[in-house]
Structures are given as C-alpha cells and as structure tokens.
Amino acid sequence: MTADSISASYAVGTVVRTNATANFRPCASTASRCSPYGQLTSGTRATLTAGSPSNGFYEVDLARDVGGHTHGFIHGNLLSIVSIPSPTPPPADMRDTATALVDATQDCTPVSGSPRYAKDSGGTRNIPICRTRTAIWFRADLDIDCDGGSSSSCRSDPYYQSSTSAVTSTGRYLDASTMNFAVVPLDTDGFSFSRIGVRSGTVMAAVYAGRVSYGIVGDMGPRGVVGEASAHMAGELGINTSPTRGGVESGVTYLLFPDIRVTRNEDQAEARRLAEAAVSRFLGR
C-alpha cells in the first residue's frame, strides 16, 4: 500500500486515478478465474460505481475500453482520489411529498388474506402488505434488479437475466438500467398481487430519504420476498446502483396503485404522470 492508496468507502461517482500500472479485472479477485482484461497506465482515471471496496477492489467505469470492457475492478492499493461529488439535495417540493407519504403510511391495515414477507429469501417474514382506499403499500429494503439492463454495470450482475416479466409494446424486455420499475413477488401462500389489481404496468412510487421516484411494476421476484427495484429507480432515489454492492437495507416505502396501468410499459412519461396524480389523490391534494 502506498501513501496514495485508498481503502475506505466513498460516494458513488467519486473520480479516482491509478497511481501505478494497474490490472483491470472482471471481478474483485486475483484468482485465475478473474484474469485481467488488460493493464491501465499510471494516471488513468475511473469513476466509482460502488462506494465500498470488496476484497480491497473498487468497482469502476472507465471512459475508454480496455480489452473491450469499460466496467470492472481495480485494487485500492493502486488508486488515489481525484474528486468526490457533493450530494445534490432533493428539491423542496419532492422532500415535502416524500415526508407526506411516509407520514401517511405510519399505520398499516393489512390486505385481507395476504401473508407477511421477508426482505431476503430465507429471512424473517415480518413485512405486512398494507392498504388504504386508493393504494397498496409496504416498507422494506431495496435490492438492485438489473434484469434486462443494457449497462455494463448491470451486465456484471452475477444473477443477471436478460428477461423481465413485463415487456414493451414491441415485445422487448424492460431495461433496468434506463427504466423505473419495481418488483413484486410471485404468488405466495396462495396470495397473488394480481388479485388486488397489481400487475405488470401498474403505476407505483418509491420513497427514500426525501426523494420520490415514479414508475411501474415491471418484474416478478422470488416468492415470499419484497423490496426490489430497477437500478435506474434506485439511482433516482440516491441509492447505490451497483448490483453487487448497491441497494439499502431498510427504509424504502413502496406505494402501488391498483388498476391504474400505463398504456405501454416503456412509456416512462405516462407512468410518472399517472403515478403523480395517484399520489396527489392518496394525499388528498
């Protein structure tokens, strides 16, 4: 380790540079299965796509490709900081809406017949599905869904799948790296979200740390598990979008608006317009 090396956690988007010749690897390891894509010369700049190191390696994007790749890993011993981005606070009207939504979902009336859900497979199932007159909601973690994602970061997801449950009007799968969508679980203990009017294309909103993001239900996840959204939606909420190091463990509120669906699943503008209107009705504005 040199005086210039790094080993702490930094904000996603931090710019670093190599302080010596450095291997650019497909994963956070020196094992043979992780043979380098190639070498970077000293002074090469990169951008952190995950703030915390894994085995001492940082996940980064490069401005130019090395061995045909721009997304990979560099060891912190060979990096130094160039600049750390200042977090941009959400606008006041968004903070007000986020606060109002969290306040309005303090009391839970469980959906009749719905089981409780876990944050992760095999975890404690203690998350209720709640309802009001106009919305279904729950509070959970946010795991990064990269399915269908076209970005190099999404393609590095070890659990990556090219397909999503929902498709566009032309039959293409949704792109988790460019579209806002949430994931609902497959039928669990005889309960189905579709029974309460929540299915592919249903509009929704996610709330976290003073931010609100609008989208649709776009994918189906494991039975008995809630708390997953597309990488793009996570980014709008200010959450690390890395499929391996991103997401948050708690505090995300998901609001689903039954029987309100977009005409085309790819129409993000329509999703936002319908979801914003549904949020206004939910808050009585």
C-alpha positions in Angstrom: 0.0 0.0 0.0 1.3 3.5 -0.9 0.5 6.8 0.7 -1.8 7.5 -2.2 -3.8 4.3 -1.9 -7.4 4.1 -0.8 -9.3 1.6 1.4 -12.4 3.4 2.8 -15.9 3.9 1.4 -16.6 6.8 -0.9 -19.6 8.2 -2.7 -20.6 6.6 -6.0 -19.4 8.9 -8.7 -16.1 9.6 -7.0 -13.3 10.0 -9.6 -10.1 8.1 -8.9 -6.8 7.7 -10.8 -4.3 4.9 -10.9 -1.0 5.8 -9.2 0.9 3.0 -10.9 0.4 0.4 -13.7 -2.8 -1.4 -12.6 -4.6 -4.6 -13.7 -8.2 -4.0 -14.8 -10.2 -7.1 -13.7 -13.7 -8.5 -14.3 -14.2 -9.3 -10.6 -12.8 -8.4 -7.2 -10.2 -11.1 -7.0 -6.7 -12.1 -8.1 -7.8 -15.7 -8.8 -7.2 -17.2 -12.2 -11.0 -17.0 -12.9 -10.6 -13.2 -12.7 -7.7 -12.8 -15.2 -7.3 -9.1 -16.1 -9.0 -7.6 -19.2 -5.7 -5.7 -19.5 -3.5 -3.1 -17.8 -4.0 0.5 -17.2 -1.2 3.0 -17.3 -0.4 5.3 -14.3 -2.7 8.3 -14.2 -5.7 6.6 -15.8 -9.0 8.0 -14.5 -12.0 5.9 -13.5 -15.4 6.5 -11.7 -16.5 4.5 -8.7 -19.8 2.7 -9.4 -19.9 1.2 -5.9 -18.7 3.2 -2.9 -17.3 0.3 -0.7 -14.4 -2.0 -1.7 -14.7 -5.7 -2.0 -11.6 -7.7 -1.1 -9.8 -4.4 -1.5 -11.1 -3.9 -5.0 -13.2 -1.0 -6.2 -15.9 -1.4 -8.9 -15.4 1.3 -11.6 -16.3 2.5 -15.0 -13.6 3.8 -17.5 -14.0 6.4 -20.1 -12.4 4.1 -22.7 -12.5 0.4 -23.1 -9.7 -2.0 -22.1 -9.9 -5.4 -23.8 -13.4 -4.4 -25.0 -14.6 -3.6 -21.5 -15.3 -0.3 -19.6 -16.7 -1.8 -16.3 -14.5 -3.7 -13.9 -12.4 -3.7 -10.8 -9.1 -2.1 -9.7 -7.4 -2.7 -6.3 -7.4 0.3 -3.9 -3.7 0.0 -3.4 -3.3 1.3 -6.9 -5.8 4.2 -6.7 -5.9 7.7 -5.4 -8.8 10.2 -5.1 -9.2 12.9 -7.7 -12.6 14.3 -6.7 -15.6 13.4 -4.5 -19.0 14.5 -5.7 -21.1 16.7 -3.4 -24.6 15.1 -2.9 -27.3 17.1 -4.5 -30.3 17.5 -2.1 -33.7 16.8 -3.4 -35.8 19.8 -4.3 -38.1 21.2 -1.6 -41.4 20.1 -3.2 -40.1 16.5 -3.5 -39.0 16.5 0.1 -42.4 17.7 1.1 -44.1 14.9 -0.9 -41.7 12.3 0.5 -42.4 13.4 4.0 -46.1 13.4 3.5 -46.1 9.9 2.0 -44.1 8.5 4.9 -46.3 10.2 7.4 -49.4 8.9 5.6 -48.1 5.3 5.8 -47.4 5.1 9.5 -50.5 3.0 10.3 -51.0 -0.3 8.5 -54.2 -2.0 7.7 -53.1 -5.4 6.2 -54.5 -6.6 2.9 -57.0 -9.3 3.7 -55.5 -12.8 3.0 -52.0 -11.6 2.4 -49.1 -13.3 4.1 -46.1 -11.4 5.6 -43.0 -11.1 3.5 -39.2 -11.2 4.1 -36.5 -8.8 2.8 -34.5 -11.7 1.5 -35.0 -15.4 0.7 -34.9 -17.4 3.9 -35.3 -14.3 6.1 -37.8 -13.5 8.7 -41.2 -12.8 7.2 -42.3 -9.8 9.2 -43.3 -7.3 6.4 -47.0 -6.7 6.1 -48.7 -5.6 2.9 -50.9 -2.7 3.8 -53.8 -0.9 2.1 -55.8 2.3 2.1 -58.7 3.2 -0.1 -56.5 4.1 -3.1 -53.1 2.4 -2.6 -51.3 -0.8 -1.6 -48.0 -0.1 0.3 -45.2 -1.7 2.2 -41.9 -0.7 3.7 -38.8 -2.7 3.0 -35.2 -2.8 1.8 -34.2 -2.1 -1.8 -32.2 -4.8 -3.7 -31.0 -3.8 -7.1 -32.8 -5.5 -10.0 -30.6 -5.4 -13.1 -32.7 -7.8 -15.3 -32.8 -6.7 -18.9 -30.3 -4.0 -18.1 -28.1 -2.9 -21.0 -25.4 -1.1 -18.9 -22.0 -2.7 -18.3 -22.7 -2.4 -14.6 -25.9 -4.4 -14.9 -24.3 -7.0 -17.2 -21.7 -7.6 -14.4 -24.5 -8.8 -12.0 -23.8 -12.5 -11.2 -27.6 -13.0 -11.1 -28.3 -11.1 -14.3 -31.1 -12.3 -16.5 -31.8 -10.9 -19.9 -35.6 -11.1 -19.5 -38.2 -9.3 -17.3 -41.8 -10.3 -16.6 -43.1 -7.3 -18.3 -42.3 -6.4 -21.9 -42.6 -3.3 -24.1 -45.3 -2.8 -26.7 -42.9 -4.3 -29.3 -42.2 -7.4 -27.2 -38.8 -6.3 -25.9 -37.9 -6.9 -22.2 -37.6 -3.8 -19.9 -34.2 -2.3 -19.4 -33.4 -2.0 -15.6 -30.6 0.4 -16.3 -32.8 3.0 -18.1 -36.3 2.4 -16.8 -38.0 2.8 -13.4 -39.8 -0.3 -12.2 -40.4 -2.2 -9.0 -40.6 -5.9 -8.4 -43.4 -7.8 -6.8 -43.2 -11.4 -5.6 -44.7 -14.4 -7.4 -47.8 -16.0 -5.8 -47.0 -16.7 -2.2 -49.1 -19.0 0.2 -52.0 -18.8 -2.3 -51.9 -15.0 -2.4 -51.4 -13.1 -5.6 -50.8 -9.4 -6.1 -52.9 -9.5 -9.2 -55.9 -10.4 -7.1 -55.7 -6.9 -5.6 -55.2 -5.2 -9.0 -51.4 -5.0 -9.0 -49.8 -6.5 -12.1 -47.3 -5.6 -14.9 -47.7 -2.0 -15.9 -49.4 -0.9 -12.6 -48.1 2.5 -11.7 -46.2 3.0 -8.4 -44.0 5.3 -6.4 -40.9 4.6 -4.2 -39.9 6.9 -1.4 -36.5 7.1 0.3 -34.5 9.8 2.2 -36.6 12.7 1.0 -36.8 11.5 -2.6 -39.6 10.1 -4.7 -39.3 8.1 -7.9 -42.2 7.1 -10.1 -42.5 4.0 -12.3 -44.4 0.8 -12.9 -44.5 -2.8 -11.7 -42.1 -4.4 -14.2 -40.8 -7.7 -12.9 -41.7 -10.6 -10.7 -39.4 -11.8 -7.9 -39.0 -14.7 -5.5 -42.0 -15.9 -3.6 -42.3 -14.5 -0.1 -39.8 -11.6 -0.7 -40.4 -7.9 -1.2 -38.1 -4.9 -1.6 -36.5 -4.8 -5.1 -36.4 -2.2 -7.8 -34.6 -1.4 -11.0 -31.1 0.1 -11.0 -32.5 3.2 -12.6 -35.1 3.7 -10.0 -32.6 3.2 -7.2 -30.4 5.9 -8.8 -33.3 8.4 -8.8 -33.6 7.7 -5.0 -29.9 8.4 -4.5 -29.2 4.8 -3.8 -26.0 3.0 -5.0 -27.0 1.2 -8.2 -24.3 -1.5 -8.2 -25.9 -5.0 -8.5 -23.2 -6.4 -6.2 -22.6 -3.6 -3.6 -25.6 -1.3 -4.0 -29.1 -1.1 -2.5 -30.1 -0.3 1.0 -31.1 -2.5 3.9 -34.3 -0.7 5.0 -36.4 2.5 4.9 -37.9 2.4 1.4 -41.6 2.9 1.1 -43.3 1.3 -2.0 -46.8 2.6 -3.0 -48.7 0.6 -5.7 -51.9 2.0 -7.2 -54.2 -0.9 -8.1 -55.9 -1.0 -11.5 -54.0 2.2 -12.7 -51.8 1.0 -15.6 -49.8 2.5 -18.4 -50.8 2.0 -22.0 -47.3 1.0 -22.9 -44.9 -0.3 -20.3 -42.0 1.6 -21.9 -43.8 5.0 -21.6 -42.0 6.4 -18.6 -43.6 9.9 -19.0 -47.1 8.3 -18.8 -46.1 6.3 -15.8 -44.8 9.4 -14.0 -48.0 11.4 -14.9 -50.3 8.7 -13.7 -48.3 8.0 -10.6 -48.0 11.6 -9.6 -51.8 12.0 -10.0 -52.4 8.9 -7.9 -50.0 10.2 -5.2 -52.0 13.5 -5.1 -55.2 11.6 -4.6 -53.6 9.4 -1.9 -52.5 12.5 0.0 -55.9 14.3 -0.6 -54.3 17.2 -2.5 
